[in-house]
């Protein structure tokens, strides 16, 4: 939950879900399915696309992180999504957060989950 300082991002945004092999320790648990579905919909329409792809640091080399949303298969690792709370708090995440949640049991912090739950997507 550090301050977001990448590119032209949203002022006062907070980082969520930027995981890496250097720090493999993160909060784990089961995220409610309706919140996972919201993350998937956000990944379909990301705020920013990045250059190139970042791979999951916890999966075998060469494996791409993908998700299925309806009939569409989306390759993750090249975009960022934004979640905003009712109070205007903004959270910025890599689209890989969906993969981290589904495949590695990453459980984002409660304020992020509350903001995601209150979003109309």
Buried (B, 14 or more C-beta within 10 A) or exposed (E): EEEBEEEEBBEEBBBBBBBEEEEEEBEEEEBEEEBBEBBBBBBBEBBBEBEEEBBBBBEEEEEEBEBEBEEEEBEBBBBBBBBBBEEEBBBBBBBBBBBBBBEBEBBBEEBBBBBBEEBEE
